[in-house]
Structure formats: C-alpha cells, structure tokens
C-alpha cells in the first residue's frame, strides 16, 4: 500500500464481556480492512460487569494473534473517536432483524453527523444467538458460559463473581 491510504475500520462496543459472536465479526472484518480497531467504550445506560480497563486487557489477550487488530479504550461519541483515528468506516455485527433496525438508525446518524459509512457483517449462525447481556445473565445465575466466551473472559468473570460473593458475604 505505498501510495494509497490505509483502510482502517473501528468496531465499537462495550464488549462486557466480549463473546464468540464479537470475535466472529472481528476475524471477518479484519480480512476486509488493513487495520481493525476494537473500540471499547462505556455506556452509562448499561451496568458493567467488568471495568473498561479489564475489558481492554482481556480483549488484547484474546486478539493478540490477530495481526491487523488492535484494541483501544474510548469515551464520547464513536464517530469522533473514529475520525480521530482516521477510520474509513465503522464496523457493526448484525445478529437478527431487531439488531438491523437499531443499527440502521445509528448508521444513518453516523453518516449524517460524522461522514462515516457503516459496514455490516452478519454474524455466523452458530454464534448469532449470543449476546453479552445473555452471557452476564447466565453467569450471574451460576450457569456455564464457557461455550459462549473465550477462556480469558471466563477467568475474569469468575474472578469478578468471586470478589462480589466475598464482598456480599462480609456485609
């Protein structure tokens, strides 16, 4: 790519926690762009199980063997972050029609206010049912989520759950 600009895409989310569904989108998106930035954001409307710093550390470990992928924390609007990085697009995964409706609205808004296109990747059918919210709900209920998340996530979730149990037992 000597004379052309590097094509960078931003894949934003809270990734609380990152799932095999997210990784499916990351792997496939990385093949389409020169560089993919997993942008780990905060959503004040969601109750986080893992801190942003924990999520960044975990995701960096999970994607360490993916050469075109890096992980960055961010605050504020996704379009502002993407523009600061010089991104050519925002990457989003679509699991079903309810995702599609919400994502269309965000894509149109991001194009209008930020001048950025959105690229959609349909998640593979084997992971389309997975959501971070579902993973948290199952884990908090004591269920086994090992088939839904990478081992690094499982370890962190167990540590966090055990800390919370110890705290509540001491109160």
Z-matrix of the N, CA and C atoms (Angstrom, degrees):
N
C 1 1.450
C 2 1.523 1 110.63
N 3 1.274 2 119.54 1 55.31
C 4 1.453 3 121.62 2 -174.50
C 5 1.520 4 113.38 3 -68.90
N 6 1.310 5 119.26 4 -46.32
C 7 1.459 6 121.13 5 -176.15
C 8 1.519 7 114.25 6 -102.06
N 9 1.281 8 117.54 7 -11.80
C 10 1.464 9 118.86 8 -178.04
C 11 1.518 10 110.50 9 -101.60
N 12 1.313 11 113.88 10 156.13
C 13 1.456 12 121.30 11 -179.59
C 14 1.519 13 110.52 12 -75.45
N 15 1.309 14 115.66 13 141.48
C 16 1.447 15 121.95 14 177.72
C 17 1.529 16 109.23 15 -65.14
N 18 1.333 17 116.47 16 132.52
C 19 1.466 18 120.65 17 178.86
C 20 1.525 19 109.20 18 -89.83
N 21 1.334 20 115.27 19 108.39
C 22 1.453 21 122.47 20 -178.14
C 23 1.530 22 109.10 21 -109.64
N 24 1.318 23 116.37 22 135.36
C 25 1.456 24 121.39 23 177.57
C 26 1.523 25 108.33 24 -122.56
N 27 1.315 26 115.77 25 145.35
C 28 1.464 27 122.29 26 177.56
C 29 1.521 28 108.60 27 -108.75
N 30 1.335 29 116.14 28 127.59
C 31 1.461 30 122.74 29 175.76
C 32 1.532 31 106.95 30 -109.47
N 33 1.349 32 117.06 31 95.63
C 34 1.460 33 120.21 32 -175.24
C 35 1.530 34 112.90 33 -89.40
N 36 1.311 35 114.60 34 154.07
C 37 1.454 36 120.81 35 174.56
C 38 1.511 37 109.90 36 173.15
N 39 1.323 38 115.09 37 173.86
C 40 1.462 39 118.76 38 174.19
C 41 1.526 40 109.80 39 -87.19
N 42 1.326 41 117.11 40 -29.80
C 43 1.465 42 122.40 41 177.46
C 44 1.528 43 111.19 42 50.94
N 45 1.320 44 115.65 43 50.70
C 46 1.468 45 122.09 44 -176.97
C 47 1.516 46 111.10 45 -116.36
N 48 1.321 47 116.32 46 77.90
C 49 1.458 48 130.56 47 1.46
C 50 1.526 49 111.13 48 -99.27
N 51 1.325 50 115.48 49 171.51
C 52 1.464 51 120.25 50 173.13
C 53 1.529 52 107.70 51 -70.30
N 54 1.320 53 116.30 52 140.26
C 55 1.468 54 121.48 53 -176.58
C 56 1.527 55 110.38 54 -120.48
N 57 1.323 56 115.12 55 174.37
C 58 1.468 57 119.45 56 175.03
C 59 1.531 58 110.91 57 -64.05
N 60 1.323 59 117.56 58 -26.98
C 61 1.466 60 120.80 59 175.31
C 62 1.521 61 111.54 60 -64.89
N 63 1.343 62 116.67 61 -45.08
C 64 1.470 63 120.45 62 176.13
C 65 1.522 64 110.73 63 -60.72
N 66 1.328 65 115.81 64 -43.47
C 67 1.466 66 119.64 65 -178.38
C 68 1.519 67 112.06 66 -64.51
N 69 1.318 68 117.07 67 -33.54
C 70 1.464 69 121.22 68 175.19
C 71 1.527 70 110.02 69 -59.59
N 72 1.328 71 116.56 70 -46.02
C 73 1.467 72 121.48 71 179.56
C 74 1.528 73 110.27 72 -66.57
N 75 1.317 74 117.53 73 -41.13
C 76 1.472 75 121.17 74 -179.71
C 77 1.530 76 110.64 75 -62.83
N 78 1.318 77 116.98 76 -49.14
C 79 1.473 78 119.77 77 -178.79
C 80 1.522 79 111.50 78 -59.96
N 81 1.305 80 116.15 79 -45.75
C 82 1.466 81 120.01 80 -177.13
C 83 1.526 82 111.24 81 -71.92
N 84 1.330 83 116.97 82 -37.89
C 85 1.459 84 120.80 83 177.56
C 86 1.515 85 112.70 84 -66.07
N 87 1.326 86 116.20 85 -36.31
C 88 1.468 87 120.30 86 179.80
C 89 1.520 88 111.91 87 -63.99
N 90 1.324 89 117.08 88 -25.47
C 91 1.473 90 120.03 89 177.82
C 92 1.535 91 111.29 90 -75.96
N 93 1.311 92 117.50 91 -20.01
C 94 1.468 93 121.38 92 -176.44
C 95 1.530 94 113.57 93 -92.68
N 96 1.337 95 116.42 94 -19.53
C 97 1.462 96 120.97 95 -174.88
C 98 1.521 97 109.89 96 -126.35
N 99 1.325 98 115.91 97 161.02
C 100 1.457 99 120.67 98 178.11
C 101 1.520 100 111.15 99 -71.41
N 102 1.321 101 116.29 100 -34.47
C 103 1.465 102 121.29 101 178.88
C 104 1.520 103 109.17 102 -146.63
N 105 1.324 104 115.25 103 140.78
C 106 1.459 105 121.88 104 177.86
C 107 1.518 106 107.76 105 -123.03
N 108 1.330 107 116.14 106 126.10
C 109 1.458 108 121.26 107 177.15
C 110 1.526 109 108.10 108 -106.62
N 111 1.321 110 115.61 109 118.25
C 112 1.456 111 121.02 110 172.44
C 113 1.522 112 105.18 111 -80.87
N 114 1.328 113 116.58 112 110.33
C 115 1.457 114 122.52 113 -175.51
C 116 1.524 115 108.77 114 -97.92
N 117 1.319 116 115.98 115 109.28
C 118 1.464 117 121.98 116 -175.38
C 119 1.523 118 108.68 117 -93.64
N 120 1.322 119 115.03 118 108.31
C 121 1.451 120 120.56 119 -176.46
C 122 1.510 121 113.88 120 -106.48
N 123 1.298 122 114.21 121 177.32
C 124 1.457 123 122.97 122 175.45
C 125 1.518 124 107.56 123 -110.06
N 126 1.313 125 116.34 124 141.35
C 127 1.456 126 120.78 125 174.86
C 128 1.516 127 107.66 126 -125.84
N 129 1.338 128 117.50 127 106.44
C 130 1.462 129 120.41 128 -176.88
C 131 1.537 130 113.13 129 -63.27
N 132 1.330 131 116.97 130 -15.25
C 133 1.458 132 120.73 131 179.13
C 134 1.525 133 112.49 132 -84.95
N 135 1.355 134 116.59 133 -6.69
C 136 1.461 135 120.74 134 -179.37
C 137 1.521 136 109.83 135 -115.19
N 138 1.309 137 115.96 136 145.37
C 139 1.458 138 121.81 137 175.30
C 140 1.530 139 108.02 138 -90.48
N 141 1.319 140 116.48 139 113.72
C 142 1.467 141 120.99 140 -174.88
C 143 1.526 142 111.57 141 -81.37
N 144 1.317 143 114.72 142 136.48
C 145 1.467 144 120.96 143 173.71
C 146 1.522 145 109.66 144 -82.10
N 147 1.342 146 116.00 145 -40.17
C 148 1.452 147 122.85 146 -179.51
C 149 1.523 148 109.08 147 -115.87
N 150 1.327 149 116.83 148 143.97
C 151 1.459 150 119.54 149 178.59
C 152 1.528 151 109.75 150 -67.76
N 153 1.316 152 115.91 151 163.12
C 154 1.460 153 119.81 152 178.19
C 155 1.531 154 110.31 153 -60.40
N 156 1.323 155 117.80 154 -41.84
C 157 1.466 156 121.14 155 179.40
C 158 1.531 157 110.74 156 -62.30
N 159 1.327 158 117.81 157 -41.20
C 160 1.472 159 120.95 158 177.36
C 161 1.521 160 110.47 159 -62.53
N 162 1.328 161 116.51 160 -44.99
C 163 1.463 162 120.53 161 -178.66
C 164 1.522 163 111.02 162 -62.52
N 165 1.320 164 117.52 163 -42.35
C 166 1.469 165 121.27 164 178.78
C 167 1.524 166 109.69 165 -61.58
N 168 1.337 167 117.54 166 -47.37
C 169 1.477 168 121.13 167 179.86
C 170 1.523 169 111.49 168 -59.65
N 171 1.320 170 116.59 169 -45.90
C 172 1.465 171 121.12 170 -178.45
C 173 1.522 172 110.55 171 -63.47
N 174 1.329 173 116.62 172 -48.13
C 175 1.470 174 120.17 173 -176.99
C 176 1.524 175 110.07 174 -64.21
N 177 1.320 176 117.45 175 -38.42
C 178 1.473 177 119.37 176 176.85
C 179 1.518 178 110.83 177 -59.65
N 180 1.318 179 117.52 178 -39.83
C 181 1.470 180 120.38 179 177.19
C 182 1.526 181 110.77 180 -66.66
N 183 1.328 182 116.42 181 -41.09
C 184 1.468 183 120.97 182 -176.54
C 185 1.528 184 111.84 183 -66.34
N 186 1.333 185 117.40 184 -37.81
C 187 1.468 186 120.96 185 -175.33
C 188 1.528 187 112.81 186 -100.47
N 189 1.325 188 117.16 187 10.43
C 190 1.472 189 121.48 188 -175.08
C 191 1.524 190 113.28 189 -54.94
N 192 1.323 191 117.81 190 -29.94
C 193 1.476 192 120.09 191 -178.69
C 194 1.522 193 113.01 192 -90.60
N 195 1.316 194 117.59 193 3.29
C 196 1.461 195 121.84 194 179.58
C 197 1.524 196 108.60 195 -98.34
N 198 1.310 197 116.94 196 100.98
C 199 1.456 198 122.85 197 -172.77
C 200 1.514 199 116.54 198 -57.96
N 201 1.277 200 118.86 199 -32.50
C 202 1.474 201 121.16 200 -175.28
C 203 1.523 202 112.78 201 -93.82
N 204 1.311 203 117.44 202 7.76
C 205 1.464 204 121.68 203 -172.75
C 206 1.521 205 110.50 204 -116.58
N 207 1.343 206 115.33 205 134.05
C 208 1.460 207 120.42 206 170.87
C 209 1.518 208 108.71 207 -133.35
N 210 1.305 209 116.40 208 163.06
C 211 1.460 210 122.45 209 -174.46
C 212 1.517 211 108.71 210 -122.86
N 213 1.321 212 116.57 211 131.00
C 214 1.461 213 121.83 212 -179.68
C 215 1.529 214 110.19 213 -137.19
N 216 1.333 215 117.39 214 136.51
C 217 1.463 216 119.85 215 172.32
C 218 1.524 217 109.14 216 -79.41
N 219 1.328 218 115.85 217 155.26
C 220 1.466 219 118.52 218 173.89
C 221 1.513 220 110.51 219 -154.63
N 222 1.322 221 114.21 220 158.93
C 223 1.464 222 122.05 221 174.51
C 224 1.517 223 107.06 222 -128.01
N 225 1.293 224 117.19 223 154.80
C 226 1.452 225 120.65 224 177.42
C 227 1.512 226 112.17 225 93.57
N 228 1.322 227 115.05 226 -159.26
C 229 1.457 228 121.26 227 -176.47
C 230 1.526 229 111.56 228 -75.77
N 231 1.309 230 114.99 229 137.66
C 232 1.460 231 120.94 230 179.29
C 233 1.525 232 110.99 231 -60.29
N 234 1.336 233 117.56 232 -42.18
C 235 1.467 234 119.50 233 -178.44
C 236 1.522 235 111.78 234 -62.50
N 237 1.332 236 117.70 235 -36.90
C 238 1.463 237 120.40 236 178.08
C 239 1.525 238 110.50 237 -65.73
N 240 1.325 239 116.50 238 -44.35
C 241 1.464 240 120.94 239 178.49
C 242 1.527 241 110.31 240 -61.93
N 243 1.317 242 116.74 241 -46.90
C 244 1.468 243 121.58 242 -178.92
C 245 1.530 244 111.01 243 -61.22
N 246 1.315 245 117.30 244 -42.37
C 247 1.475 246 120.33 245 178.61
C 248 1.520 247 111.49 246 -64.91
N 249 1.365 248 116.82 247 -39.86
C 250 1.474 249 119.90 248 178.13
C 251 1.523 250 111.15 249 -59.65
N 252 1.333 251 116.65 250 -35.17
C 253 1.460 252 120.81 251 179.77
C 254 1.526 253 112.65 252 -79.98
N 255 1.326 254 116.97 253 -13.59
C 256 1.458 255 120.47 254 -176.20
C 257 1.523 256 112.48 255 80.98
N 258 1.327 257 116.56 256 28.43
C 259 1.470 258 121.15 257 -178.45
C 260 1.518 259 110.90 258 -66.54
N 261 1.321 260 115.13 259 146.74
C 262 1.458 261 120.35 260 175.39
C 263 1.531 262 111.21 261 -94.29
N 264 1.334 263 116.63 262 -14.58
C 265 1.469 264 119.25 263 -179.21
C 266 1.526 265 110.32 264 -164.46
N 267 1.313 266 113.90 265 166.67
C 268 1.467 267 123.26 266 172.08
C 269 1.522 268 106.44 267 -109.78
N 270 1.308 269 116.59 268 135.54
C 271 1.463 270 122.47 269 179.83
C 272 1.521 271 109.43 270 -103.12
N 273 1.326 272 115.87 271 134.84
C 274 1.466 273 120.75 272 177.98
C 275 1.523 274 108.85 273 -137.18
N 276 1.321 275 115.08 274 143.66
C 277 1.456 276 121.28 275 175.17
C 278 1.513 277 110.46 276 -96.02
N 279 1.309 278 116.23 277 142.71
C 280 1.468 279 122.15 278 178.81
C 281 1.520 280 107.94 279 -119.07
N 282 1.339 281 116.31 280 123.86
C 283 1.462 282 120.81 281 178.48
C 284 1.520 283 111.81 282 -97.87
N 285 1.327 284 115.77 283 -37.99
C 286 1.467 285 119.57 284 -174.60
C 287 1.525 286 109.90 285 -157.94
N 288 1.331 287 116.91 286 -176.47
C 289 1.466 288 120.44 287 -175.91
C 290 1.521 289 112.80 288 -66.62
N 291 1.321 290 118.79 289 -29.48
C 292 1.464 291 118.63 290 178.13
C 293 1.529 292 110.41 291 -68.24
N 294 1.338 293 117.61 292 -37.71
C 295 1.470 294 120.26 293 173.14
C 296 1.523 295 110.12 294 -61.13
N 297 1.320 296 116.20 295 -43.15
C 298 1.453 297 121.41 296 -175.95
C 299 1.528 298 111.74 297 -58.26
N 300 1.307 299 117.84 298 -45.08
C 301 1.469 300 121.05 299 -179.37
C 302 1.521 301 111.37 300 -61.65
N 303 1.314 302 116.41 301 -46.41
C 304 1.458 303 120.14 302 -179.85
C 305 1.530 304 110.85 303 -67.26
N 306 1.322 305 116.68 304 -42.79
C 307 1.462 306 120.86 305 -177.77
C 308 1.528 307 112.37 306 -67.02
N 309 1.319 308 117.75 307 -35.03
C 310 1.465 309 120.40 308 176.62
C 311 1.522 310 110.24 309 -59.55
N 312 1.315 311 115.99 310 -45.89
C 313 1.462 312 119.96 311 -179.21
C 314 1.533 313 110.34 312 -61.10
N 315 1.331 314 116.73 313 -45.03
C 316 1.467 315 119.67 314 178.52
C 317 1.524 316 111.56 315 -64.74
N 318 1.325 317 117.35 316 -40.69
C 319 1.467 318 120.85 317 -179.07
C 320 1.523 319 110.89 318 -62.95
N 321 1.315 320 116.66 319 -45.12
C 322 1.463 321 119.93 320 178.96
C 323 1.531 322 110.86 321 -63.00
N 324 1.322 323 115.90 322 -40.67
C 325 1.468 324 120.26 323 179.59
C 326 1.522 325 110.45 324 -66.29
N 327 1.333 326 117.20 325 -44.73
C 328 1.469 327 120.43 326 179.70
C 329 1.525 328 111.74 327 -62.72
N 330 1.314 329 116.77 328 -35.65
C 331 1.468 330 119.53 329 177.59
C 332 1.517 331 109.62 330 -69.35
N 333 1.319 332 116.65 331 -42.21
C 334 1.466 333 121.01 332 -177.12
C 335 1.529 334 112.29 333 -68.46
N 336 1.338 335 117.08 334 -47.55
C 337 1.472 336 118.79 335 -175.38
C 338 1.524 337 113.33 336 -90.38
N 339 1.329 338 117.63 337 -23.28
C 340 1.457 339 119.46 338 -175.42
C 341 1.503 340 115.32 339 -119.34
N 342 1.326 341 117.14 340 -8.29
C 343 1.452 342 119.90 341 -179.17
C 344 1.519 343 113.79 342 68.06
N 345 1.329 344 116.76 343 21.29
C 346 1.463 345 120.60 344 -178.65
C 347 1.519 346 111.42 345 -109.13
N 348 1.310 347 115.06 346 136.40
C 349 1.459 348 120.78 347 174.85
C 350 1.520 349 109.48 348 -80.98
N 351 1.313 350 115.72 349 157.51
C 352 1.460 351 122.00 350 175.49
C 353 1.515 352 108.22 351 -116.55
N 354 1.315 353 115.30 352 133.60
C 355 1.456 354 121.84 353 176.76
C 356 1.528 355 107.01 354 -108.20
N 357 1.323 356 116.18 355 127.06
C 358 1.461 357 121.37 356 -179.21
C 359 1.525 358 110.22 357 -103.33
N 360 1.320 359 115.23 358 137.52
C 361 1.459 360 121.60 359 172.39
C 362 1.518 361 107.08 360 -123.06
N 363 1.319 362 114.98 361 126.69
C 364 1.463 363 119.72 362 175.05
C 365 1.521 364 107.70 363 -73.77
N 366 1.330 365 116.54 364 129.06
C 367 1.458 366 118.59 365 177.14
C 368 1.518 367 109.13 366 -67.40
N 369 1.321 368 115.60 367 152.67
C 370 1.449 369 120.38 368 177.61
C 371 1.526 370 110.14 369 -64.00
N 372 1.324 371 117.30 370 147.56
C 373 1.466 372 120.19 371 -176.68
C 374 1.531 373 113.23 372 -60.31
N 375 1.326 374 116.78 373 -26.36
C 376 1.466 375 119.62 374 -179.20
C 377 1.526 376 112.94 375 -73.04
N 378 1.345 377 117.69 376 -14.52
C 379 1.466 378 121.13 377 179.85
C 380 1.529 379 112.76 378 -125.57
N 381 1.314 380 117.65 379 3.73
C 382 1.465 381 121.48 380 -174.64
C 383 1.527 382 113.09 381 -64.80
N 384 1.299 383 118.07 382 -22.94
C 385 1.467 384 120.96 383 -177.71
C 386 1.525 385 112.70 384 -84.10
N 387 1.334 386 117.87 385 -10.69
C 388 1.469 387 121.15 386 -173.62
C 389 1.526 388 110.58 387 -83.23
N 390 1.315 389 115.21 388 133.19
C 391 1.464 390 121.14 389 171.12
C 392 1.525 391 107.75 390 -136.22
N 393 1.316 392 116.36 391 152.70
C 394 1.461 393 120.41 392 178.18
C 395 1.525 394 110.79 393 -60.58
N 396 1.321 395 116.46 394 -38.66
C 397 1.467 396 120.10 395 179.36
C 398 1.519 397 111.22 396 -61.44
N 399 1.320 398 116.57 397 -42.87
C 400 1.460 399 121.29 398 178.25
C 401 1.529 400 110.66 399 -63.95
N 402 1.325 401 116.72 400 -43.23
C 403 1.461 402 121.07 401 179.21
C 404 1.531 403 110.04 402 -59.96
N 405 1.330 404 116.91 403 -46.81
C 406 1.468 405 120.10 404 179.84
C 407 1.525 406 111.27 405 -61.89
N 408 1.322 407 116.16 406 -43.38
C 409 1.462 408 120.50 407 -179.29
C 410 1.529 409 111.07 408 -61.20
N 411 1.312 410 117.16 409 -45.98
C 412 1.468 411 121.31 410 179.47
C 413 1.526 412 110.21 411 -64.04
N 414 1.342 413 116.71 412 -45.96
C 415 1.466 414 121.13 413 -178.07
C 416 1.524 415 110.97 414 -63.55
N 417 1.327 416 116.89 415 -43.45
C 418 1.466 417 120.07 416 -179.55
C 419 1.529 418 111.95 417 -66.85
N 420 1.318 419 116.19 418 -23.74
C 421 1.460 420 120.77 419 176.09
C 422 1.521 421 112.83 420 -87.58
N 423 1.319 422 116.66 421 3.53
C 424 1.456 423 120.83 422 177.76
C 425 1.520 424 114.24 423 88.42
N 426 1.337 425 117.84 424 8.74
C 427 1.458 426 121.49 425 -178.63
C 428 1.518 427 113.28 426 -81.26
N 429 1.306 428 115.13 427 167.07
C 430 1.460 429 123.16 428 -178.52
C 431 1.527 430 109.84 429 -91.21
N 432 1.329 431 116.60 430 117.37
C 433 1.469 432 121.56 431 -179.78
C 434 1.528 433 111.24 432 -111.27
N 435 1.316 434 117.43 433 15.00
C 436 1.464 435 120.95 434 -174.75
C 437 1.527 436 113.53 435 -61.43
N 438 1.318 437 118.38 436 -25.68
C 439 1.468 438 120.69 437 178.75
C 440 1.534 439 111.85 438 -82.60
N 441 1.330 440 117.24 439 -7.96
C 442 1.462 441 121.15 440 -173.49
C 443 1.529 442 114.03 441 -105.85
N 444 1.333 443 116.45 442 -19.09
C 445 1.464 444 120.92 443 -175.30
C 446 1.525 445 110.42 444 -135.14
N 447 1.346 446 117.27 445 157.57
C 448 1.462 447 120.26 446 175.98
C 449 1.532 448 110.31 447 -66.27
N 450 1.334 449 117.43 448 157.30
C 451 1.470 450 121.04 449 -179.04
C 452 1.529 451 113.60 450 -56.55
N 453 1.334 452 117.87 451 -34.94
C 454 1.467 453 121.07 452 -179.94
C 455 1.524 454 110.89 453 -61.97
N 456 1.320 455 116.48 454 -35.67
C 457 1.469 456 121.54 455 178.53
C 458 1.518 457 109.61 456 -70.33
N 459 1.298 458 116.16 457 -43.69
C 460 1.461 459 121.54 458 179.82
C 461 1.528 460 110.41 459 -56.86
N 462 1.328 461 116.57 460 -46.22
C 463 1.467 462 121.31 461 178.27
C 464 1.525 463 111.17 462 -58.15
N 465 1.321 464 117.21 463 -48.32
C 466 1.466 465 121.65 464 -178.62
C 467 1.524 466 111.28 465 -64.61
N 468 1.325 467 116.63 466 -40.28
C 469 1.465 468 119.75 467 179.08
C 470 1.521 469 111.08 468 -64.72
N 471 1.324 470 117.09 469 -40.02
C 472 1.469 471 120.64 470 178.12
C 473 1.528 472 110.52 471 -63.78
N 474 1.335 473 116.70 472 -43.92
C 475 1.471 474 119.82 473 178.46
C 476 1.519 475 111.11 474 -60.97
N 477 1.333 476 116.81 475 -45.13
C 478 1.459 477 121.28 476 -179.03
C 479 1.522 478 110.87 477 -64.64
N 480 1.314 479 116.89 478 -44.83
C 481 1.466 480 121.14 479 179.78
C 482 1.523 481 110.52 480 -63.17
N 483 1.340 482 117.48 481 -42.86
C 484 1.466 483 120.56 482 179.10
C 485 1.523 484 112.02 483 -64.06
N 486 1.339 485 117.83 484 -39.54
C 487 1.471 486 121.21 485 177.10
C 488 1.517 487 110.24 486 -61.97
N 489 1.334 488 116.63 487 -43.78
C 490 1.467 489 120.01 488 -179.87
C 491 1.522 490 111.33 489 -64.55
N 492 1.323 491 116.30 490 -39.39
C 493 1.467 492 120.05 491 178.76
C 494 1.527 493 110.71 492 -63.83
N 495 1.354 494 116.52 493 -42.80
C 496 1.456 495 120.47 494 179.45
C 497 1.518 496 110.43 495 -64.58
N 498 1.342 497 117.26 496 -40.96
C 499 1.465 498 121.02 497 178.83
C 500 1.513 499 111.76 498 -62.65
N 501 1.333 500 116.22 499 -45.64
C 502 1.470 501 119.08 500 -177.59
C 503 1.534 502 111.30 501 -71.33
N 504 1.338 503 117.66 502 -28.46
C 505 1.467 504 120.54 503 177.15
C 506 1.522 505 111.35 504 -71.11
N 507 1.345 506 116.77 505 -30.10
C 508 1.460 507 120.10 506 -179.08
C 509 1.525 508 112.75 507 -83.37
N 510 1.323 509 117.19 508 -9.85
C 511 1.481 510 120.36 509 -179.37
C 512 1.484 511 112.10 510 -87.86
